[in-house]
Amino acid sequence: MSQRDLHRAAFQAAEDALLLLENGRVIDANPSATRLFSGPAQELLGRELADISPLLQPDGKPSADGLKQKIEAANRGEPQRFRWLYRRPGGGFVQADTQLARLALPDGAGPVLRAVVREEDNEQRRLYALAIDMLGIATLDGRFKELSPSWERALGFSRQELMARPYVDFIHPEDKARTLSETDTFSTGAQTLTYENRFLCKDGSYRWLEWNAMLALDEGLVYFVARDVTRRKSAELALRESEAKLRALYEGIPHFLIVADEDARIVSVNRPSPADPKEGVLGRSVYDFMPPESHDMARQAFQTVLRTGGRARYEMIGIEPSGERAWYANHVSTIPGAGESTNLLIVAEDITDRRRAEEQRRASEARFHAAVEASMDAFLTMTSRRDERDEVADFVVTGLNARAAAMLSMPREELLGQRLSELGHSIEAGVLLDRCLRVVRRGAPHEEEVLLPAPPGEASRPGAWVHHQIVPIQDGVAVTMRDTTDRKRLEDQLRQSIDRLEAYAEELEGKNRMLAEENAERERTAGVLRQQQEAIRALSTPIIQAWEGVLVLPIIGALDSGRATQIMEKLLGEIVRTQAHFAVLDLTGVVDVDAPTVDHLLQVARAASLLGSRCLISGISPRVAQAIVELGSDARTFETFAELEDALRHALLVSGARLPRGKR
């Protein structure tokens, strides 16, 4: 048999429907094809695949356009595989898997395509449609080729919407890089792949999918199953968060949590003690960390809990690393251990601060009671008693100090338990009952000072002042009483003293006003005197311009440093103002002078010479001359004359001026 006959026999015997296409038309069909399309081969020959297809495919695309693209690709040598809906010539439709491939023919022969049409298994298709997991096929360029209906149920997108875009568009942005990295392993030769990512739903949310993919390289396809594991991932996340919270609670609780086995060996501890790291604690006995005197008490508690399954509590004293004592309250219960064993859970609560606070409280209460007992004030606590109308009508003494017993005029032992209304012998008790009832009804503290009358039969005895402070407390009142009679007496005496002092103060104020008026009058008189002295001082140093360029300053009376200073200031000012060439100081009228004053006058002469004026001194007395010699002053800075007339003539001759008419 020739090879051609063998190929023909195989063509005829094939179970799959085989069609040979040339220029897109059927040129041959095997018996399986005639059975598939329910008609003789003559009805298929010469027809295009589009002629035996509906106008539109299930995805809404025209059959003719889709087949044209696939046939052209197959003619170029690119095998095509696709699902296609065919129309039987006699009526009805068939869904089939179709493969198009170009046959290898001798050179010069036109392209012939082989179409393998395989009807889908209806049972398999039903299972495919009912699958809970999401099944599908994808091409190597990253697009879905076929998807099971479960995709629509899980994500909300239609299969057409999912197949219209690259599947990477639906992956969560944070998972894209990892997913592409996973799928790239196909290029290294891997045939199967498992990974997880988050996939977009139509409502905008994401669901976690677990993928199992298999590469069919000869078909250029990837078969996959995707399972929705969102609930599992949420449960895993919740479990991790719960474990983290429990771990944080376990490690962050302020008490020591110790898990020990039935032999009291430590299995777990939430935090180490400052003296022992956690690794050095595990496996050791609980008894290693408690003082020997507490062993029996702890052992008895452990045995009771293991035997009864209940709880136990005991306290013990330990020693801190600092050497100080520490108190611990240990709560023991059972928890399941490995297998069927039972472990002990020991919660060790550090109650050191509480015990110390209790000790301090007891010590503070003892000090308080001692202070209350030694106080000069009376302290009293009472509980209220109600009448038949459920209104507070009386009070019973429940506590008091010695001072209160003295003020109520009864021994303390007899007062305890007594009603205030029954203490008729005490005036204080009657007043106190009225005030306490008022405080309870108002619900507010009350404070006042009252004058108690003298006891009956002792009218000559003065009344007593008592200060009351009453505070409402739970089901009663607390009272502080103080005898203020002595203080009141002192206040009266002080008030009388203040009245007398105020009278003295008014009298003193009147005298002060008179003294102030006298001082004001003296100040006015002193001011007038100062003005008069200034006027006299101005008259005592007159500066006379004898004629142009000549000034005369006659000095009369006593000459002191103050007056000499005034003479300098006034004379130097006039020299500058008049541009005088001569200044004549006439000392004829000077009665008394001292050495400092003479020195000051000599300074006046030297200052005048610095301003370009010659100083002439006339009428120098023997005492002034002696003072000048004693000072050792240089007499060349001024000229002396016996008489004022001589000094004026000298000034006239030197300046070459003529005396004004009437002065010759």
C-alpha positions in Angstrom: 0.0 0.0 0.0 1.4 3.4 -0.9 2.0 6.2 1.6 -0.8 8.1 0.0 -3.2 5.2 0.6 -2.1 5.0 4.2 -2.7 8.8 4.7 -6.1 8.4 3.1 -7.0 5.4 5.4 -6.0 7.3 8.5 -8.0 10.3 7.3 -11.1 8.2 6.9 -10.7 6.3 10.1 -10.0 9.3 12.4 -12.5 9.8 15.3 -12.2 13.5 15.1 -14.0 15.4 12.4 -11.4 16.4 9.7 -11.9 18.9 7.0 -9.4 20.0 4.3 -9.7 23.6 3.3 -8.3 25.4 0.2 -8.8 29.1 -0.2 -11.1 28.8 2.8 -13.5 26.3 1.2 -14.0 22.6 2.2 -12.4 20.3 -0.4 -12.7 17.1 1.6 -14.4 15.7 4.8 -14.0 12.4 6.6 -17.0 10.3 7.8 -16.7 11.7 11.3 -17.3 15.2 9.9 -20.4 14.1 8.1 -21.7 12.5 11.3 -20.9 15.7 13.3 -22.7 18.0 10.9 -25.5 15.4 10.3 -25.4 15.4 6.5 -23.6 13.8 3.5 -20.1 15.0 2.5 -21.6 16.6 -0.6 -23.4 19.2 1.5 -20.1 20.3 3.1 -17.8 20.3 0.0 -17.3 23.7 -1.6 -18.6 25.6 1.4 -16.7 28.0 3.6 -16.7 27.5 7.4 -18.6 30.7 7.7 -21.4 29.1 5.7 -21.8 26.4 8.3 -21.6 29.0 11.2 -24.2 31.3 12.7 -23.9 35.0 11.8 -22.7 35.8 15.3 -20.8 33.8 17.8 -21.8 33.7 21.5 -19.5 36.6 22.3 -21.4 38.8 19.9 -18.7 39.0 17.2 -19.4 38.2 13.5 -18.4 34.6 12.6 -17.1 35.6 9.1 -14.6 38.2 10.5 -13.4 35.8 13.1 -12.8 32.9 10.7 -11.1 35.2 8.1 -8.5 36.3 10.7 -7.9 32.7 11.9 -7.6 31.2 8.3 -5.2 34.0 7.3 -3.0 33.3 10.3 -3.1 29.5 9.6 -2.1 30.1 6.0 0.9 32.0 7.3 1.9 28.9 9.2 0.5 30.0 12.7 -1.6 27.1 14.1 -5.0 28.3 15.5 -7.1 26.7 18.2 -10.4 28.1 19.3 -13.9 27.2 20.4 -16.5 27.7 17.8 -20.2 27.4 17.4 -21.3 25.6 14.1 -24.7 25.4 12.4 -25.7 22.0 11.0 -27.1 22.2 7.5 -30.1 20.3 8.6 -30.7 22.5 11.6 -29.3 22.7 15.1 -26.0 23.9 16.5 -22.9 22.2 17.8 -20.2 23.6 20.0 -16.8 22.3 19.1 -13.1 22.8 19.7 -11.4 23.6 16.4 -7.7 23.5 15.4 -6.5 25.0 12.1 -3.0 24.1 10.7 -1.3 24.3 7.3 -0.4 21.0 5.7 3.2 20.5 4.4 2.7 19.9 0.6 5.2 19.6 -2.3 6.5 22.8 -3.7 4.2 24.6 -6.1 1.0 23.3 -4.4 -1.3 25.9 -3.0 -1.9 26.2 0.8 -4.2 23.5 2.2 -5.5 23.7 5.8 -6.5 20.9 8.0 -9.4 21.6 10.3 -9.8 19.3 13.3 -13.3 19.8 14.8 -13.9 18.1 18.1 -17.4 18.3 19.6 -17.3 19.2 23.3 -18.2 16.6 25.7 -21.6 17.6 27.1 -21.1 15.9 30.4 -17.7 17.5 30.7 -19.2 20.8 29.8 -21.9 20.4 32.5 -19.2 19.7 35.0 -17.3 22.7 33.7 -20.4 24.9 34.2 -21.1 23.6 37.7 -17.5 23.8 39.0 -17.2 25.9 42.1 -13.6 26.7 41.4 -12.9 29.1 38.6 -11.6 27.2 35.6 -10.1 28.7 32.4 -7.6 28.8 29.6 -5.3 31.7 28.8 -3.0 32.5 25.9 0.7 33.1 26.4 0.2 36.8 25.7 -1.7 37.1 29.0 -5.4 37.1 27.9 -8.2 34.8 28.9 -9.3 32.5 26.1 -12.0 30.6 28.0 -13.5 30.9 31.4 -16.0 28.8 33.4 -19.3 30.4 34.6 -18.0 30.4 38.1 -16.0 33.5 37.3 -19.1 35.5 36.8 -20.6 34.2 40.1 -17.4 35.0 42.0 -16.3 38.4 40.6 -19.4 39.9 39.0 -17.7 40.5 35.6 -19.2 38.7 32.6 -16.8 36.3 30.8 -16.8 38.6 27.8 -15.6 41.6 30.0 -12.8 39.5 31.5 -11.6 38.2 28.2 -11.6 41.6 26.6 -8.7 42.8 28.7 -5.3 41.4 29.7 -5.8 39.5 33.0 -3.0 41.6 34.6 -5.3 44.6 34.5 -7.5 42.9 37.1 -4.7 42.2 39.6 -4.2 44.4 42.6 -1.4 46.9 42.0 0.6 45.7 44.9 0.5 42.1 43.6 1.3 42.7 39.9 5.1 42.6 40.1 5.0 39.4 42.3 2.4 37.7 39.9 4.5 38.5 36.8 7.6 37.2 38.5 5.8 34.0 39.3 4.4 33.5 35.8 7.9 34.2 34.4 9.0 30.8 35.8 7.2 29.2 32.8 10.0 30.5 30.7 12.5 28.6 32.8 10.9 25.3 31.9 8.4 24.9 34.7 5.2 23.1 33.7 3.0 23.8 36.7 2.7 26.8 39.0 0.9 27.8 42.2 0.6 31.3 43.5 -1.8 33.8 45.2 -2.9 37.3 44.4 -5.8 39.7 44.8 -8.2 40.0 41.9 -10.6 42.9 41.1 -14.3 42.5 41.4 -16.9 44.5 39.5 -18.0 46.3 42.6 -14.4 47.6 43.1 -13.4 45.3 45.9 -10.7 42.6 45.6 -10.8 38.9 46.4 -7.9 36.6 47.2 -7.4 33.9 44.5 -5.2 30.8 44.7 -4.0 29.8 41.3 -2.9 26.3 40.0 -1.7 26.7 36.4 -0.3 24.2 33.8 1.6 25.2 30.7 0.6 23.4 27.4 3.5 24.7 25.3 2.6 22.7 22.1 -0.9 24.4 22.2 0.4 27.8 23.2 -2.0 27.8 26.1 -2.1 27.9 29.9 -4.8 25.8 31.7 -5.6 27.0 35.2 -7.8 26.6 38.2 -8.4 29.6 40.5 -9.9 29.2 43.9 -11.5 32.0 46.0 -9.5 31.9 49.3 -10.7 35.3 50.6 -12.4 33.8 53.6 -9.3 31.8 54.4 -7.0 34.8 54.0 -9.3 36.9 56.2 -9.3 34.1 58.8 -5.5 33.8 58.6 -5.2 37.6 59.0 -7.7 37.6 61.9 -5.8 34.7 63.5 -2.5 36.5 63.2 -4.0 39.6 64.6 -5.6 37.6 67.4 -2.3 35.8 68.1 -0.5 39.2 68.1 -3.0 40.6 70.5 -2.8 37.6 72.8 1.0 37.7 72.7 0.9 41.4 73.4 -1.5 40.7 76.3 0.5 37.8 77.5 3.8 39.7 77.4 2.4 43.1 78.4 0.3 42.1 81.4 1.8 43.7 84.5 1.9 40.4 86.4 4.1 37.4 86.0 2.3 34.6 84.1 4.1 31.2 84.7 3.0 27.9 83.1 4.5 24.9 84.9 4.0 21.2 84.5 2.7 18.8 87.2 6.3 18.6 88.7 6.3 22.4 89.1 8.9 22.9 86.3 8.5 26.1 84.3 7.3 25.6 80.8 6.6 29.2 79.8 6.8 32.7 81.4 5.5 35.9 79.9 8.4 38.1 81.0 11.7 37.5 82.8 12.5 38.9 86.2 15.1 41.6 86.4 17.6 39.1 87.9 17.0 36.2 85.5 16.7 36.1 81.7 13.8 34.1 80.2 16.2 31.5 78.8 17.6 30.9 82.3 14.1 30.3 83.8 12.6 27.7 81.5 12.9 24.2 82.8 13.7 25.2 86.3 11.5 24.5 89.3 9.1 27.1 90.5 10.5 26.5 94.0 13.9 27.9 92.9 12.3 31.4 92.8 10.6 31.5 96.2 12.0 31.5 99.8 12.2 28.1 101.5 9.6 29.0 104.1 7.0 29.4 101.3 7.6 25.9 99.7 5.1 24.0 101.8 2.4 26.6 101.3 2.9 26.7 97.5 3.2 22.8 97.2 -0.1 22.5 99.1 -1.8 25.0 96.7 -0.4 23.2 93.6 -1.6 19.8 94.8 -5.1 21.1 95.7 -5.5 22.6 92.2 -4.3 19.5 90.4 -6.5 17.3 92.5 -9.7 19.3 92.4 -9.3 21.4 89.2 -10.3 24.5 91.1 -8.3 27.5 92.1 -6.0 28.5 94.9 -4.3 31.6 96.2 -1.4 32.2 98.5 0.9 35.1 99.4 4.6 35.0 99.9 7.5 37.4 100.5 10.4 37.4 98.0 13.6 39.3 97.8 14.2 41.8 94.9 17.6 42.0 93.2 18.1 45.3 95.1 17.8 43.3 98.4 14.5 44.8 99.3 11.5 42.6 100.3 8.6 42.2 97.8 5.2 40.7 98.4 3.5 38.5 95.8 -0.1 37.3 95.6 -0.1 34.1 93.6 -3.3 32.8 91.9 -3.1 29.2 90.8 -5.3 27.3 88.3 -5.0 24.6 85.7 -4.7 24.7 81.9 -4.4 21.9 79.3 -0.9 20.7 78.6 0.7 18.6 76.0 -1.3 15.5 75.2 -3.5 14.6 78.1 -1.3 16.2 80.8 -2.4 19.2 82.9 -0.3 22.3 83.5 -0.4 24.8 86.3 -1.0 28.5 85.5 0.5 30.7 88.1 -0.4 34.4 88.1 2.1 36.2 90.4 0.8 39.7 91.2 3.3 42.1 92.8 1.4 43.6 95.7 4.5 45.2 97.3 3.1 48.7 96.7 -0.3 47.8 98.0 1.1 46.1 101.1 3.4 49.1 101.8 0.4 51.4 101.2 -1.7 49.4 103.7 1.1 49.6 106.2 1.4 53.3 105.6 -2.3 53.7 105.9 -2.4 51.8 109.2 0.5 53.9 110.5 -1.2 57.1 109.2 -4.5 56.1 110.9 -2.6 55.5 114.2 -1.0 58.9 113.9 -4.3 60.5 113.0 -6.0 58.9 116.0 -3.2 60.0 118.2 -3.4 63.5 116.9 -7.2 63.6 117.3 -6.9 62.3 120.8 -4.3 64.9 121.7 -6.1 67.7 120.0 -7.4 70.7 121.8 -10.5 70.5 119.6 -13.4 68.1 120.3 -14.1 65.6 117.5 -17.3 63.7 117.3 -18.8 61.3 114.8 -22.5 60.3 114.8 -24.9 58.2 112.8 -28.4 59.3 112.0 -31.6 57.7 113.3 -34.9 57.9 111.5 -38.4 58.1 112.9 -41.5 56.3 111.7 -41.8 58.7 108.7 -38.3 57.7 107.6 -36.9 61.2 108.4 -33.7 61.8 110.4 -34.8 62.7 113.9 -31.8 62.0 116.1 -28.1 61.0 116.1 -26.1 58.3 117.9 -22.6 58.9 119.1 -20.2 56.4 117.4 -16.8 58.0 118.1 -15.3 60.9 120.1 -12.1 62.0 121.7 -11.4 63.0 125.3 -12.0 66.7 124.6 -15.5 66.0 123.2 -16.4 63.9 126.3 -15.3 66.8 128.5 -17.4 69.3 126.6 -20.5 67.0 126.8 -19.8 66.4 130.5 -19.9 62.6 130.4 -17.3 59.8 130.4 -16.5 58.6 126.9 -17.6 55.0 127.6 -21.1 56.2 128.6 -21.4 58.6 125.6 -20.7 55.9 123.0 -24.0 54.6 121.7 -26.0 57.4 123.3 -28.6 59.5 121.4 -28.1 63.2 121.4 -31.7 63.7 122.5 -31.0 61.7 125.6 -28.2 64.0 126.8 -30.5 66.4 128.6 -28.0 67.4 131.2 -25.8 68.9 128.5 -26.7 72.3 127.0 -24.1 71.6 124.3 -26.0 68.5 123.2 -29.3 70.3 122.7 -27.7 73.0 120.6 -25.7 70.4 118.6 -28.8 68.3 117.8 -30.5 71.2 116.2 -27.5 72.1 114.1 -26.9 68.5 113.0 -30.5 68.1 111.8 -30.2 71.3 109.8 -27.0 70.0 108.1 -28.5 66.7 107.2 -31.6 68.2 105.7 -29.7 70.8 103.7 -26.9 68.4 102.7 -24.3 71.1 103.1 -21.6 71.8 105.8 -22.4 74.3 108.5 -20.0 76.4 110.6 -20.9 79.0 113.3 -20.0 80.3 116.7 -22.6 80.2 119.4 -22.8 81.5 123.0 -24.0 78.8 125.3 -26.0 80.0 128.3 -24.8 79.3 131.9 -26.0 75.9 133.3 -29.2 76.0 135.4 -28.6 77.1 138.9 -25.3 78.9 137.9 -26.7 82.2 136.7 -23.7 84.0 138.0 -21.4 82.0 135.8 -20.7 83.6 132.4 -21.8 81.8 129.2 -19.3 79.9 127.1 -18.5 80.5 123.4 -18.3 77.4 121.2 -17.3 77.1 117.5 -19.1 74.4 115.6 -18.1 72.9 112.3 -20.5 70.2 111.1 -19.9 68.1 107.9 -22.4 65.6 106.5 -20.9 62.1 106.0 -22.5 58.8 104.9 -25.4 58.1 107.2 -24.4 60.7 109.7 -22.3 63.7 110.5 -18.8 64.6 111.7 -18.5 67.4 114.2 -15.6 69.6 115.3 -16.1 71.7 118.5 -13.8 74.3 120.0 -14.2 76.3 123.2 -13.5 79.9 122.0 -14.5 81.7 125.3 -10.9 82.8 126.0 -10.4 83.9 122.4 -13.6 85.9 122.6 -12.5 87.5 125.8 -9.2 88.4 124.2 -11.0 89.7 121.1 -13.1 92.0 123.4 -9.9 93.3 125.1 -8.3 93.7 121.7 -11.3 95.6 120.4 -11.2 98.0 123.4 -7.5 98.5 122.9 -8.1 99.2 119.2 -10.7 101.8 120.1 -8.3 103.5 122.4 -5.5 103.4 119.8 -7.9 104.8 117.2 -8.6 107.7 119.5 -4.9 108.2 120.1 -4.4 108.0 116.3 -7.0 110.7 115.7 -5.3 113.0 118.2 -1.9 112.3 116.7 -3.2 112.9 113.2 -4.5 116.4 114.4 -1.1 117.2 115.8 0.6 116.0 112.6 -1.6 118.3 110.6 -0.6 121.2 112.8 3.1 120.3 112.5 2.7 120.0 108.7 1.2 123.5 108.5 4.0 124.9 110.6 6.6 123.1 108.4 4.9 124.5 105.3 5.1 128.0 106.8 8.8 127.5 107.5 9.3 126.4 103.9 7.6 129.5 102.6 9.7 131.7 104.9 12.9 129.9 103.9 12.1 130.4 100.2 11.6 134.1 100.8 14.9 134.3 102.6 16.7 132.4 99.8 15.3 134.9 97.3 16.4 137.8 99.4 19.9 136.2 99.7 20.1 135.8 96.0 19.1 139.5 95.5 21.7 140.6 98.1 24.3 138.4 96.5 23.6 139.9 93.1 23.9 143.4 94.6 27.1 142.4 96.4 28.8 141.7 93.1 27.9 144.6 90.8 29.9 144.8 87.5 30.2 148.3 86.2 31.5 149.3 82.7 33.5 152.4 83.5 34.0 153.1 79.9 34.4 151.0 76.7 36.8 148.2 77.3 37.1 148.7 81.1 35.0 146.7 83.7 35.0 147.5 87.4 33.9 144.9 90.1 33.8 146.4 93.6 33.6 143.7 96.3 32.1 144.7 99.6 31.7 142.6 102.8 32.8 139.1 103.7 34.2 137.0 100.8 33.8 133.2 101.0 34.4 130.4 98.4 30.7 130.4 97.2 30.7 134.1 96.6 34.1 133.9 94.9 32.7 131.3 92.5 29.8 133.5 91.7 32.2 136.4 91.0 34.2 134.3 88.6 31.1 133.1 86.6 29.6 136.6 86.4 32.9 138.5 85.6 34.0 136.0 82.9 30.6 136.2 81.3 30.7 140.1 81.1 34.3 140.0 79.7 33.2 137.8 76.8 30.1 139.9 76.3 31.7 143.4 76.3 35.2 142.3 74.9 36.8 144.3 77.8 40.6 144.7 77.8 40.7 145.5 81.6 38.9 144.1 84.6 39.4 146.0 87.8 38.6 144.1 91.1 38.4 146.5 94.0 38.9 144.8 97.4 38.7 148.0 99.4 35.4 146.9 101.0 36.5 143.3 101.8 36.4 142.8 105.6 37.6 139.2 106.0 39.0 136.6 103.6 40.7 133.2 103.9 43.4 131.5 101.9 41.1 129.3 99.7 39.1 132.4 98.8 42.2 134.4 97.8 43.3 131.5 95.7 39.9 131.5 94.0 40.3 135.3 93.2 43.8 134.6 91.8 42.2 131.9 89.5 39.7 134.6 88.4 42.6 136.9 87.4 44.3 134.1 85.5 41.0 133.1 83.8 40.5 136.8 82.7 44.0 136.9 81.2 43.2 133.8 79.2 40.2 135.6 77.7 42.5 138.6 76.7 41.7 140.9 79.5 44.2 142.3 82.0 43.2 142.0 85.7 43.9 145.1 87.9 43.4 144.6 91.7 43.0 147.7 93.9 42.5 148.2 97.6 44.5 145.1 98.7 44.6 144.9 102.5 47.6 143.6 104.4 45.8 140.3 105.1 45.0 139.7 101.4 48.6 140.5 100.5 49.9 138.1 103.2 47.6 135.4 101.8 48.9 135.9 98.3 52.5 135.5 99.5 51.7 132.4 101.5 50.1 130.8 98.5 53.2 131.5 96.5 51.1 132.7 93.6 52.7 134.4 90.6 51.8 138.1 90.9 52.7 138.8 87.3 49.3 137.6 86.2 47.7 140.8 87.7 48.7 144.3 88.7 47.9 145.8 92.1 47.1 149.4 93.1 46.5 151.1 96.4 43.3 152.9 95.3 40.6 152.3 92.7 41.3 155.6 91.1 44.9 154.6 90.5 43.8 151.4 88.8 41.4 153.3 86.5 44.0 155.9 85.5 46.4 153.2 84.7 43.8 151.4 82.5 43.1 154.7 80.8 46.7 155.5 80.1 47.5 152.0 78.8 44.4 151.9 76.5 45.0 155.6 75.3 41.3 156.3 75.8 39.9 159.6 77.1 37.7 159.9 80.1 34.1 160.6 79.3 33.0 164.1 79.9 32.0 164.6 83.5 34.4 161.9 84.7 37.7 163.8 84.3 
